[in-house]
């Protein structure tokens, strides 16, 4: 079941090859998927992907 | 593509560490609410994805108040393997292709309906070339 699939801004923080921190703002898509029963979700899977 | 998998046991561990006061069943509504806040109120709410070489990647959902940045929720993510990314891209591509087909079908229906019901409007549209006709 896909619950939600919005695009939202994410600040991406990485360290470059010289060890310097880099920060980039990008749009990411968040997908929330889950397996559920009448008692509630068993497992939630959250996927985050850039376009 | 980054993935976070959580069941109730995994969430209990996070809840204790991060002092969260909501149950596993509220995690999805809470995530939805936070992402919507990030979209609506860019200055107050933000999301930061930190990529780590040694440990897991981390997504922090944050609230910026006047004098402090508060961490609301942190989730650990792992990067998908190449094969998984390929199947993910294939899935996304198929979905986009299907959406395109549905839209093209709707457009073709609108065109045929307009041609049939309102020929003067159709002539106007064709003359102005405002509409790219599907093949």
N, CA and C atoms of all chains as a GROMACS GRO file, in nm:
protein
  558
    1UNK      N    1   0.085  -0.119   0.000
    1UNK     CA    2   0.000   0.000   0.000
    1UNK      C    3   0.088   0.124   0.000
    2UNK      N    4   0.065   0.214  -0.094
    2UNK     CA    5   0.139   0.340  -0.094
    2UNK      C    6   0.056   0.443  -0.020
    3UNK      N    7   0.112   0.496   0.084
    3UNK     CA    8   0.038   0.592   0.165
    3UNK      C    9   0.048   0.734   0.111
    4UNK      N   10   0.164   0.769   0.058
    4UNK     CA   11   0.194   0.910   0.041
    4UNK      C   12   0.310   0.923  -0.056
    5UNK      N   13   0.306   1.023  -0.143
    5UNK     CA   14   0.416   1.038  -0.238
    5UNK      C   15   0.440   1.185  -0.274
    6UNK      N   16   0.482   1.264  -0.177
    6UNK     CA   17   0.503   1.406  -0.208
    6UNK      C   18   0.648   1.435  -0.248
    7UNK      N   19   0.667   1.551  -0.306
    7UNK     CA   20   0.803   1.601  -0.330
    7UNK      C   21   0.827   1.712  -0.230
    8UNK      N   22   0.941   1.711  -0.167
    8UNK     CA   23   0.968   1.818  -0.070
    8UNK      C   24   1.118   1.849  -0.069
    9UNK      N   25   1.153   1.972  -0.025
    9UNK     CA   26   1.295   2.010  -0.028
    9UNK      C   27   1.374   1.942   0.083
   10UNK      N   28   1.489   1.889   0.047
   10UNK     CA   29   1.576   1.824   0.145
   10UNK      C   30   1.715   1.885   0.132
   11UNK      N   31   1.774   1.919   0.245
   11UNK     CA   32   1.912   1.965   0.243
   11UNK      C   33   2.002   1.842   0.252
   12UNK      N   34   2.079   1.820   0.148
   12UNK     CA   35   2.165   1.702   0.141
   12UNK      C   36   2.305   1.740   0.189
   13UNK      N   37   2.353   1.669   0.292
   13UNK     CA   38   2.486   1.699   0.346
   13UNK      C   39   2.579   1.582   0.318
   14UNK      N   40   2.688   1.612   0.252
   14UNK     CA   41   2.788   1.508   0.222
   14UNK      C   42   2.927   1.561   0.254
   15UNK      N   43   3.022   1.471   0.254
   15UNK     CA   44   3.161   1.511   0.272
   15UNK      C   45   3.234   1.480   0.143
   16UNK      N   46   3.306   1.579   0.087
   16UNK     CA   47   3.373   1.554  -0.041
   16UNK      C   48   3.502   1.473  -0.020
   17UNK      N   49   3.574   1.448  -0.131
   17UNK     CA   50   3.694   1.362  -0.124
   17UNK      C   51   3.803   1.419  -0.033
   18UNK      N   52   3.802   1.551  -0.016
   18UNK     CA   53   3.903   1.615   0.071
   18UNK      C   54   3.854   1.629   0.214
   19UNK      N   55   3.738   1.572   0.242
   19UNK     CA   56   3.685   1.576   0.378
   19UNK      C   57   3.610   1.703   0.411
   20UNK      N   58   3.586   1.786   0.310
   20UNK     CA   59   3.514   1.912   0.332
   20UNK      C   60   3.362   1.888   0.325
   21UNK      N   61   3.288   1.945   0.419
   21UNK     CA   62   3.142   1.926   0.414
   21UNK      C   63   3.077   2.006   0.301
   22UNK      N   64   2.983   1.943   0.232
   22UNK     CA   65   2.908   2.009   0.125
   22UNK      C   66   2.761   2.005   0.160
   23UNK      N   67   2.689   2.107   0.121
   23UNK     CA   68   2.545   2.109   0.147
   23UNK      C   69   2.471   2.155   0.022
   24UNK      N   70   2.379   2.074  -0.023
   24UNK     CA   71   2.302   2.106  -0.144
   24UNK      C   72   2.153   2.090  -0.110
   25UNK      N   73   2.072   2.181  -0.160
   25UNK     CA   74   1.927   2.166  -0.140
   25UNK      C   75   1.866   2.107  -0.266
   26UNK      N   76   1.795   1.997  -0.252
   26UNK     CA   77   1.736   1.928  -0.367
   26UNK      C   78   1.592   1.889  -0.336
   27UNK      N   79   1.518   1.864  -0.444
   27UNK     CA   80   1.382   1.813  -0.426
   27UNK      C   81   1.387   1.661  -0.420
   28UNK      N   82   1.328   1.606  -0.319
   28UNK     CA   83   1.324   1.460  -0.305
   28UNK      C   84   1.179   1.413  -0.303
   29UNK      N   85   1.159   1.291  -0.349
   29UNK     CA   86   1.026   1.230  -0.340
   29UNK      C   87   1.028   1.130  -0.225
   30UNK      N   88   0.928   1.138  -0.142
   30UNK     CA   89   0.917   1.045  -0.030
   30UNK      C   90   0.800   0.951  -0.058
   31UNK      N   91   0.828   0.823  -0.053
   31UNK     CA   92   0.719   0.724  -0.069
   31UNK      C   93   0.709   0.646   0.060
   32UNK      N   94   0.590   0.643   0.115
   32UNK     CA   95   0.570   0.562   0.235
   32UNK      C   96   0.489   0.440   0.195
   33UNK      N   97   0.549   0.325   0.211
   33UNK     CA   98   0.481   0.200   0.178
   33UNK      C   99   0.469   0.118   0.306
   34UNK      N  100   0.365   0.038   0.313
   34UNK     CA  101   0.352  -0.042   0.433
   34UNK      C  102   0.267  -0.165   0.414
   35UNK      N  103   0.298  -0.266   0.493
   35UNK     CA  104   0.210  -0.381   0.499
   35UNK      C  105   0.130  -0.367   0.627
   36UNK      N  106   0.000  -0.389   0.619
   36UNK     CA  107  -0.079  -0.365   0.739
   36UNK      C  108  -0.188  -0.471   0.756
   37UNK      N  109  -0.242  -0.477   0.877
   37UNK     CA  110  -0.358  -0.562   0.908
   37UNK      C  111  -0.459  -0.475   0.980
   38UNK      N  112  -0.566  -0.537   1.029
   38UNK     CA  113  -0.667  -0.458   1.102
   38UNK      C  114  -0.609  -0.401   1.232
   39UNK      N  115  -0.501  -0.464   1.280
   39UNK     CA  116  -0.440  -0.417   1.406
   39UNK      C  117  -0.339  -0.306   1.382
   40UNK      N  118  -0.309  -0.274   1.256
   40UNK     CA  119  -0.213  -0.168   1.228
   40UNK      C  120  -0.102  -0.217   1.138
   41UNK      N  121  -0.005  -0.129   1.106
   41UNK     CA  122   0.101  -0.168   1.012
   41UNK      C  123   0.202  -0.265   1.074
   42UNK      N  124   0.244  -0.366   0.998
   42UNK     CA  125   0.349  -0.458   1.042
   42UNK      C  126   0.486  -0.396   1.019
   43UNK      N  127   0.501  -0.341   0.897
   43UNK     CA  128   0.631  -0.281   0.862
   43UNK      C  129   0.606  -0.159   0.775
   44UNK      N  130   0.684  -0.058   0.799
   44UNK     CA  131   0.675   0.062   0.716
   44UNK      C  132   0.805   0.074   0.638
   45UNK      N  133   0.792   0.101   0.510
   45UNK     CA  134   0.910   0.120   0.426
   45UNK      C  135   0.904   0.263   0.374
   46UNK      N  136   1.006   0.338   0.402
   46UNK     CA  137   1.011   0.477   0.356
   46UNK      C  138   1.120   0.488   0.251
   47UNK      N  139   1.082   0.531   0.132
   47UNK     CA  140   1.180   0.548   0.024
   47UNK      C  141   1.200   0.695  -0.004
   48UNK      N  142   1.323   0.732  -0.022
   48UNK     CA  143   1.358   0.870  -0.047
   48UNK      C  144   1.440   0.873  -0.176
   49UNK      N  145   1.394   0.946  -0.276
   49UNK     CA  146   1.470   0.947  -0.401
   49UNK      C  147   1.470   1.086  -0.461
   50UNK      N  148   1.584   1.122  -0.522
   50UNK     CA  149   1.591   1.249  -0.591
   50UNK      C  150   1.548   1.226  -0.735
   51UNK      N  151   1.502   1.332  -0.800
   51UNK     CA  152   1.452   1.316  -0.939
   51UNK      C  153   1.568   1.300  -1.035
   52UNK      N  154   1.851   0.609  -0.450
   52UNK     CA  155   1.730   0.577  -0.373
   52UNK      C  156   1.773   0.529  -0.234
   53UNK      N  157   1.712   0.590  -0.135
   53UNK     CA  158   1.743   0.553   0.004
   53UNK      C  159   1.619   0.489   0.066
   54UNK      N  160   1.642   0.387   0.147
   54UNK     CA  161   1.530   0.315   0.206
   54UNK      C  162   1.544   0.301   0.357
   55UNK      N  163   1.432   0.319   0.425
   55UNK     CA  164   1.428   0.296   0.570
   55UNK      C  165   1.315   0.197   0.596
   56UNK      N  166   1.347   0.086   0.661
   56UNK     CA  167   1.244  -0.012   0.695
   56UNK      C  168   1.227  -0.014   0.846
   57UNK      N  169   1.103  -0.009   0.890
   57UNK     CA  170   1.079  -0.008   1.034
   57UNK      C  171   0.961  -0.096   1.070
   58UNK      N  172   0.979  -0.182   1.171
   58UNK     CA  173   0.864  -0.252   1.229
   58UNK      C  174   0.848  -0.199   1.371
   59UNK      N  175   0.753  -0.254   1.446
   59UNK     CA  176   0.726  -0.198   1.578
   59UNK      C  177   0.844  -0.211   1.674
   60UNK      N  178   0.922  -0.320   1.659
   60UNK     CA  179   1.038  -0.338   1.748
   60UNK      C  180   1.147  -0.235   1.717
   61UNK      N  181   1.172  -0.218   1.586
   61UNK     CA  182   1.271  -0.118   1.544
   61UNK      C  183   1.229   0.022   1.586
   62UNK      N  184   1.100   0.049   1.577
   62UNK     CA  185   1.051   0.180   1.614
   62UNK      C  186   1.062   0.202   1.765
   63UNK      N  187   1.038   0.097   1.844
   63UNK     CA  188   1.051   0.108   1.991
   63UNK      C  189   1.191   0.152   2.031
   64UNK      N  190   1.290   0.097   1.958
   64UNK     CA  191   1.431   0.133   1.985
   64UNK      C  192   1.451   0.283   1.958
   65UNK      N  193   1.402   0.328   1.844
   65UNK     CA  194   1.414   0.470   1.806
   65UNK      C  195   1.339   0.559   1.906
   66UNK      N  196   1.219   0.511   1.943
   66UNK     CA  197   1.135   0.591   2.033
   66UNK      C  198   1.204   0.616   2.167
   67UNK      N  199   1.272   0.513   2.218
   67UNK     CA  200   1.342   0.529   2.346
   67UNK      C  201   1.460   0.625   2.332
   68UNK      N  202   1.538   0.605   2.224
   68UNK     CA  203   1.658   0.689   2.205
   68UNK      C  204   1.621   0.835   2.182
   69UNK      N  205   1.517   0.856   2.100
   69UNK     CA  206   1.481   0.993   2.062
   69UNK      C  207   1.372   1.054   2.150
   70UNK      N  208   1.330   0.980   2.252
   70UNK     CA  209   1.226   1.027   2.345
   70UNK      C  210   1.098   1.068   2.271
   71UNK      N  211   1.053   0.984   2.180
   71UNK     CA  212   0.930   1.013   2.105
   71UNK      C  213   0.811   0.969   2.188
   72UNK      N  214   0.701   1.042   2.178
   72UNK     CA  215   0.585   1.006   2.261
   72UNK      C  216   0.462   0.969   2.177
   73UNK      N  217   0.488   0.898   2.065
   73UNK     CA  218   0.374   0.848   1.987
   73UNK      C  219   0.402   0.702   1.948
   74UNK      N  220   0.296   0.622   1.929
   74UNK     CA  221   0.317   0.480   1.898
   74UNK      C  222   0.352   0.456   1.751
   75UNK      N  223   0.393   0.334   1.722
   75UNK     CA  224   0.432   0.296   1.585
   75UNK      C  225   0.320   0.322   1.486
   76UNK      N  226   0.194   0.300   1.530
   76UNK     CA  227   0.079   0.319   1.440
   76UNK      C  228   0.062   0.465   1.398
   77UNK      N  229   0.123   0.558   1.473
   77UNK     CA  230   0.110   0.701   1.438
   77UNK      C  231   0.229   0.751   1.356
   78UNK      N  232   0.324   0.660   1.327
   78UNK     CA  233   0.444   0.704   1.256
   78UNK      C  234   0.412   0.759   1.116
   79UNK      N  235   0.325   0.688   1.042
   79UNK     CA  236   0.292   0.733   0.906
   79UNK      C  237   0.222   0.870   0.908
   80UNK      N  238   0.114   0.888   0.989
   80UNK     CA  239   0.053   1.022   0.993
   80UNK      C  240   0.150   1.130   1.036
   81UNK      N  241   0.240   1.093   1.129
   81UNK     CA  242   0.337   1.192   1.178
   81UNK      C  243   0.434   1.232   1.067
   82UNK      N  244   0.480   1.132   0.988
   82UNK     CA  245   0.571   1.161   0.877
   82UNK      C  246   0.502   1.249   0.773
   83UNK      N  247   0.378   1.215   0.741
   83UNK     CA  248   0.301   1.292   0.643
   83UNK      C  249   0.287   1.437   0.690
   84UNK      N  250   0.253   1.453   0.818
   84UNK     CA  251   0.235   1.588   0.874
   84UNK      C  252   0.367   1.667   0.866
   85UNK      N  253   0.478   1.602   0.901
   85UNK     CA  254   0.606   1.673   0.901
   85UNK      C  255   0.648   1.715   0.761
   86UNK      N  256   0.628   1.625   0.663
   86UNK     CA  257   0.666   1.659   0.525
   86UNK      C  258   0.578   1.773   0.473
   87UNK      N  259   0.449   1.768   0.508
   87UNK     CA  260   0.360   1.878   0.466
   87UNK      C  261   0.402   2.009   0.530
   88UNK      N  262   0.448   2.003   0.654
   88UNK     CA  263   0.496   2.125   0.720
   88UNK      C  264   0.623   2.177   0.650
   89UNK      N  265   0.709   2.085   0.605
   89UNK     CA  266   0.832   2.124   0.532
   89UNK      C  267   0.795   2.196   0.401
   90UNK      N  268   0.683   2.155   0.341
   90UNK     CA  269   0.640   2.216   0.215
   90UNK      C  270   0.572   2.350   0.238
   91UNK      N  271   0.489   2.356   0.344
   91UNK     CA  272   0.409   2.476   0.368
   91UNK      C  273   0.490   2.585   0.437
   92UNK      N  274   0.576   2.544   0.527
   92UNK     CA  275   0.645   2.642   0.611
   92UNK      C  276   0.796   2.620   0.604
   93UNK      N  277   0.852   2.661   0.492
   93UNK     CA  278   0.994   2.633   0.460
   93UNK      C  279   1.089   2.692   0.564
   94UNK      N  280   1.054   2.808   0.618
   94UNK     CA  281   1.145   2.873   0.713
   94UNK      C  282   1.144   2.808   0.851
   95UNK      N  283   1.033   2.747   0.885
   95UNK     CA  284   1.023   2.690   1.020
   95UNK      C  285   1.059   2.541   1.025
   96UNK      N  286   1.023   2.470   0.918
   96UNK     CA  287   1.048   2.325   0.919
   96UNK      C  288   1.140   2.285   0.804
   97UNK      N  289   1.230   2.192   0.830
   97UNK     CA  290   1.321   2.150   0.723
   97UNK      C  291   1.358   2.003   0.740
   98UNK      N  292   1.414   1.949   0.633
   98UNK     CA  293   1.461   1.810   0.635
   98UNK      C  294   1.606   1.808   0.589
   99UNK      N  295   1.689   1.734   0.661
   99UNK     CA  296   1.831   1.726   0.627
   99UNK      C  297   1.868   1.579   0.612
  100UNK      N  298   1.926   1.546   0.496
  100UNK     CA  299   1.973   1.410   0.473
  100UNK      C  300   2.125   1.411   0.479
  101UNK      N  301   2.179   1.343   0.577
  101UNK     CA  302   2.325   1.338   0.592
  101UNK      C  303   2.376   1.204   0.542
  102UNK      N  304   2.464   1.210   0.442
  102UNK     CA  305   2.520   1.086   0.386
  102UNK      C  306   2.651   1.053   0.457
  103UNK      N  307   2.654   0.938   0.518
  103UNK     CA  308   2.773   0.894   0.591
  103UNK      C  309   2.840   0.779   0.517
  104UNK      N  310   2.974   0.783   0.516
  104UNK     CA  311   3.047   0.676   0.448
  104UNK      C  312   3.056   0.551   0.535
  105UNK      N  313   3.068   0.569   0.665
  105UNK     CA  314   3.089   0.456   0.755
  105UNK      C  315   2.956   0.404   0.811
  106UNK      N  316   2.878   0.492   0.869
  106UNK     CA  317   2.751   0.448   0.930
  106UNK      C  318   2.634   0.471   0.833
  107UNK      N  319   2.512   0.444   0.883
  107UNK     CA  320   2.392   0.460   0.799
  107UNK      C  321   2.367   0.608   0.769
  108UNK      N  322   2.301   0.632   0.657
  108UNK     CA  323   2.262   0.770   0.624
  108UNK      C  324   2.146   0.809   0.716
  109UNK      N  325   2.131   0.939   0.738
  109UNK     CA  326   2.030   0.984   0.835
  109UNK      C  327   1.945   1.098   0.780
  110UNK      N  328   1.815   1.084   0.795
  110UNK     CA  329   1.723   1.193   0.760
  110UNK      C  330   1.672   1.254   0.889
  111UNK      N  331   1.699   1.384   0.906
  111UNK     CA  332   1.652   1.455   1.024
  111UNK      C  333   1.539   1.549   0.985
  112UNK      N  334   1.428   1.539   1.056
  112UNK     CA  335   1.319   1.635   1.038
  112UNK      C  336   1.331   1.736   1.152
  113UNK      N  337   1.344   1.863   1.112
  113UNK     CA  338   1.380   1.965   1.210
  113UNK      C  339   1.279   2.078   1.216
  114UNK      N  340   1.273   2.141   1.334
  114UNK     CA  341   1.193   2.263   1.348
  114UNK      C  342   1.288   2.375   1.392
  115UNK      N  343   1.282   2.485   1.319
  115UNK     CA  344   1.366   2.600   1.355
  115UNK      C  345   1.282   2.698   1.436
  116UNK      N  346   1.316   2.712   1.563
  116UNK     CA  347   1.248   2.816   1.640
  116UNK      C  348   1.346   2.933   1.652
  117UNK      N  349   1.304   3.039   1.715
  117UNK     CA  350   1.379   3.165   1.712
  117UNK      C  351   1.527   3.148   1.749
  118UNK      N  352   1.554   3.068   1.850
  118UNK     CA  353   1.691   3.060   1.901
  118UNK      C  354   1.750   2.919   1.895
  119UNK      N  355   1.676   2.822   1.838
  119UNK     CA  356   1.728   2.684   1.837
  119UNK      C  357   1.670   2.603   1.724
  120UNK      N  358   1.746   2.503   1.681
  120UNK     CA  359   1.699   2.407   1.582
  120UNK      C  360   1.666   2.278   1.656
  121UNK      N  361   1.540   2.238   1.653
  121UNK     CA  362   1.498   2.121   1.729
  121UNK      C  363   1.484   2.000   1.636
  122UNK      N  364   1.546   1.889   1.679
  122UNK     CA  365   1.535   1.765   1.601
  122UNK      C  366   1.407   1.693   1.640
  123UNK      N  367   1.313   1.682   1.547
  123UNK     CA  368   1.184   1.620   1.578
  123UNK      C  369   1.188   1.470   1.561
  124UNK      N  370   1.250   1.425   1.453
  124UNK     CA  371   1.257   1.282   1.425
  124UNK      C  372   1.377   1.254   1.334
  125UNK      N  373   1.449   1.148   1.366
  125UNK     CA  374   1.561   1.104   1.281
  125UNK      C  375   1.537   0.961   1.238
  126UNK      N  376   1.556   0.936   1.110
  126UNK     CA  377   1.541   0.800   1.059
  126UNK      C  378   1.668   0.759   0.986
  127UNK      N  379   1.707   0.633   1.003
  127UNK     CA  380   1.826   0.584   0.936
  127UNK      C  381   1.788   0.523   0.801
  128UNK      N  382   1.866   0.556   0.699
  128UNK     CA  383   1.838   0.508   0.563
  128UNK      C  384   1.959   0.433   0.509
  129UNK      N  385   1.931   0.334   0.425
  129UNK     CA  386   2.041   0.269   0.353
  129UNK      C  387   2.018   0.291   0.203
  130UNK      N  388   2.130   0.294   0.130
  130UNK     CA  389   2.120   0.317  -0.013
  130UNK      C  390   2.092   0.185  -0.084
  131UNK      N  391   2.002   0.188  -0.180
  131UNK     CA  392   1.968   0.066  -0.253
  131UNK      C  393   2.082   0.021  -0.345
  132UNK      N  394   2.093  -0.109  -0.364
  132UNK     CA  395   2.192  -0.164  -0.457
  132UNK      C  396   2.152  -0.130  -0.601
  133UNK      N  397   2.248  -0.145  -0.694
  133UNK     CA  398   2.225  -0.107  -0.835
  133UNK      C  399   2.104  -0.178  -0.897
  134UNK      N  400   2.091  -0.310  -0.869
  134UNK     CA  401   1.980  -0.387  -0.927
  134UNK      C  402   1.845  -0.335  -0.876
  135UNK      N  403   1.843  -0.304  -0.747
  135UNK     CA  404   1.719  -0.252  -0.687
  135UNK      C  405   1.684  -0.117  -0.747
  136UNK      N  406   1.787  -0.035  -0.771
  136UNK     CA  407   1.763   0.097  -0.831
  136UNK      C  408   1.708   0.080  -0.972
  137UNK      N  409   1.765  -0.018  -1.048
  137UNK     CA  410   1.718  -0.042  -1.185
  137UNK      C  411   1.569  -0.079  -1.184
  138UNK      N  412   1.531  -0.170  -1.093
  138UNK     CA  413   1.389  -0.210  -1.090
  138UNK      C  414   1.302  -0.094  -1.043
  139UNK      N  415   1.355  -0.010  -0.955
  139UNK     CA  416   1.281   0.107  -0.909
  139UNK      C  417   1.258   0.204  -1.025
  140UNK      N  418   1.364   0.228  -1.103
  140UNK     CA  419   1.354   0.319  -1.218
  140UNK      C  420   1.255   0.263  -1.320
  141UNK      N  421   1.263   0.129  -1.343
  141UNK     CA  422   1.169   0.065  -1.437
  141UNK      C  423   1.025   0.085  -1.391
  142UNK      N  424   1.003   0.066  -1.260
  142UNK     CA  425   0.868   0.085  -1.203
  142UNK      C  426   0.820   0.228  -1.225
  143UNK      N  427   0.910   0.325  -1.195
  143UNK     CA  428   0.873   0.467  -1.210
  143UNK      C  429   0.844   0.500  -1.357
  144UNK      N  430   0.928   0.448  -1.447
  144UNK     CA  431   0.913   0.474  -1.590
  144UNK      C  432   0.780   0.418  -1.639
  145UNK      N  433   0.749   0.294  -1.598
  145UNK     CA  434   0.623   0.231  -1.639
  145UNK      C  435   0.504   0.313  -1.590
  146UNK      N  436   0.515   0.363  -1.467
  146UNK     CA  437   0.406   0.442  -1.409
  146UNK      C  438   0.386   0.571  -1.490
  147UNK      N  439   0.497   0.639  -1.522
  147UNK     CA  440   0.490   0.764  -1.600
  147UNK      C  441   0.431   0.736  -1.738
  148UNK      N  442   0.475   0.624  -1.798
  148UNK     CA  443   0.427   0.585  -1.932
  148UNK      C  444   0.276   0.558  -1.929
  149UNK      N  445   0.231   0.490  -1.825
  149UNK     CA  446   0.088   0.461  -1.812
  149UNK      C  447   0.008   0.589  -1.794
  150UNK      N  448   0.060   0.680  -1.710
  150UNK     CA  449  -0.008   0.809  -1.688
  150UNK      C  450  -0.018   0.886  -1.820
  151UNK      N  451   0.090   0.880  -1.899
  151UNK     CA  452   0.093   0.951  -2.027
  151UNK      C  453  -0.015   0.893  -2.121
  152UNK      N  454  -0.025   0.761  -2.121
  152UNK     CA  455  -0.126   0.695  -2.206
  152UNK      C  456  -0.268   0.736  -2.165
  153UNK      N  457  -0.290   0.742  -2.032
  153UNK     CA  458  -0.424   0.780  -1.982
  153UNK      C  459  -0.457   0.924  -2.025
  154UNK      N  460  -0.357   1.013  -2.009
  154UNK     CA  461  -0.378   1.154  -2.045
  154UNK      C  462  -0.402   1.168  -2.196
  155UNK      N  463  -0.324   1.093  -2.276
  155UNK     CA  464  -0.342   1.098  -2.422
  155UNK      C  465  -0.480   1.049  -2.463
  156UNK      N  466  -0.528   0.946  -2.394
  156UNK     CA  467  -0.662   0.891  -2.423
  156UNK      C  468  -0.768   0.997  -2.391
  157UNK      N  469  -0.751   1.064  -2.274
  157UNK     CA  470  -0.847   1.168  -2.235
  157UNK      C  471  -0.846   1.282  -2.336
  158UNK      N  472  -0.725   1.321  -2.379
  158UNK     CA  473  -0.711   1.430  -2.476
  158UNK      C  474  -0.779   1.393  -2.608
  159UNK      N  475  -0.758   1.268  -2.651
  159UNK     CA  476  -0.820   1.222  -2.776
  159UNK      C  477  -0.972   1.225  -2.764
  160UNK      N  478  -1.024   1.187  -2.645
  160UNK     CA  479  -1.170   1.191  -2.621
  160UNK      C  480  -1.222   1.334  -2.629
  161UNK      N  481  -1.148   1.426  -2.566
  161UNK     CA  482  -1.189   1.568  -2.565
  161UNK      C  483  -1.189   1.622  -2.708
  162UNK      N  484  -1.086   1.586  -2.784
  162UNK     CA  485  -1.076   1.632  -2.923
  162UNK      C  486  -1.195   1.581  -3.006
  163UNK      N  487  -1.220   1.451  -2.995
  163UNK     CA  488  -1.329   1.396  -3.077
  163UNK      C  489  -1.465   1.454  -3.035
  164UNK      N  490  -1.481   1.477  -2.903
  164UNK     CA  491  -1.605   1.537  -2.854
  164UNK      C  492  -1.619   1.681  -2.905
  165UNK      N  493  -1.508   1.756  -2.900
  165UNK     CA  494  -1.512   1.896  -2.946
  165UNK      C  495  -1.541   1.901  -3.096
  166UNK      N  496  -1.476   1.814  -3.172
  166UNK     CA  497  -1.498   1.809  -3.317
  166UNK      C  498  -1.645   1.783  -3.348
  167UNK      N  499  -1.703   1.696  -3.268
  167UNK     CA  500  -1.841   1.655  -3.291
  167UNK      C  501  -1.943   1.760  -3.245
  168UNK      N  502  -1.918   1.815  -3.125
  168UNK     CA  503  -2.020   1.902  -3.064
  168UNK      C  504  -2.001   2.051  -3.095
  169UNK      N  505  -1.874   2.090  -3.118
  169UNK     CA  506  -1.851   2.233  -3.137
  169UNK      C  507  -1.746   2.254  -3.246
  170UNK      N  508  -1.793   2.250  -3.369
  170UNK     CA  509  -1.700   2.255  -3.483
  170UNK      C  510  -1.632   2.391  -3.497
  171UNK      N  511  -1.703   2.499  -3.458
  171UNK     CA  512  -1.642   2.632  -3.469
  171UNK      C  513  -1.527   2.646  -3.369
  172UNK      N  514  -1.549   2.593  -3.249
  172UNK     CA  515  -1.441   2.596  -3.148
  172UNK      C  516  -1.322   2.514  -3.197
  173UNK      N  517  -1.352   2.399  -3.254
  173UNK     CA  518  -1.245   2.312  -3.305
  173UNK      C  519  -1.166   2.383  -3.416
  174UNK      N  520  -1.237   2.451  -3.505
  174UNK     CA  521  -1.172   2.525  -3.612
  174UNK      C  522  -1.081   2.634  -3.555
  175UNK      N  523  -1.129   2.700  -3.448
  175UNK     CA  524  -1.050   2.803  -3.379
  175UNK      C  525  -0.921   2.745  -3.323
  176UNK      N  526  -0.936   2.630  -3.258
  176UNK     CA  527  -0.820   2.564  -3.194
  176UNK      C  528  -0.717   2.526  -3.300
  177UNK      N  529  -0.762   2.468  -3.409
  177UNK     CA  530  -0.672   2.425  -3.516
  177UNK      C  531  -0.603   2.547  -3.579
  178UNK      N  532  -0.680   2.654  -3.599
  178UNK     CA  533  -0.626   2.774  -3.662
  178UNK      C  534  -0.516   2.836  -3.575
  179UNK      N  535  -0.543   2.841  -3.445
  179UNK     CA  536  -0.446   2.904  -3.353
  179UNK      C  537  -0.329   2.810  -3.320
  180UNK      N  538  -0.342   2.686  -3.353
  180UNK     CA  539  -0.238   2.583  -3.327
  180UNK      C  540  -0.197   2.580  -3.180
  181UNK      N  541  -0.294   2.598  -3.093
  181UNK     CA  542  -0.264   2.597  -2.950
  181UNK      C  543  -0.260   2.456  -2.893
  182UNK      N  544  -0.306   2.361  -2.970
  182UNK     CA  545  -0.316   2.226  -2.920
  182UNK      C  546  -0.232   2.131  -3.006
  183UNK      N  547  -0.142   2.058  -2.941
  183UNK     CA  548  -0.064   1.958  -3.014
  183UNK      C  549  -0.144   1.828  -3.013
  184UNK      N  550  -0.180   1.785  -3.129
  184UNK     CA  551  -0.267   1.668  -3.137
  184UNK      C  552  -0.191   1.538  -3.116
  185UNK      N  553  -0.249   1.444  -3.038
  185UNK     CA  554  -0.183   1.315  -3.021
  185UNK      C  555  -0.192   1.234  -3.150
  186UNK      N  556  -0.087   1.149  -3.171
  186UNK     CA  557  -0.086   1.067  -3.293
  186UNK      C  558  -0.173   0.944  -3.275
   0.00000   0.00000   0.00000
